[in-house]
């Protein structure tokens, strides 16, 4: 199983980086490990991709976990599109 969501992100970091961008998050079942919740995640922004090990994450919204981890305190708003 693989679930993909597209987001419009508003971000504002204290170092001056700010703006709006579109990103995609993906959650899926890993074929590499069979413990924890068995989930992996990824975020895609333009030509950049970053993977996440979500095996021990208990959150119900794993997409939001990825967005929070990637943008940190700079995340202002995440709107699913």
Buried (B, 14 or more C-beta within 10 A) or exposed (E): EEEEBEBEBBBBBEEEEEEEEEBBBBBBEBEEEEEEBBBBBBBBBEEEEEEBEBBEBEEEEBBBBBBBBBBEEBBEEBEEE
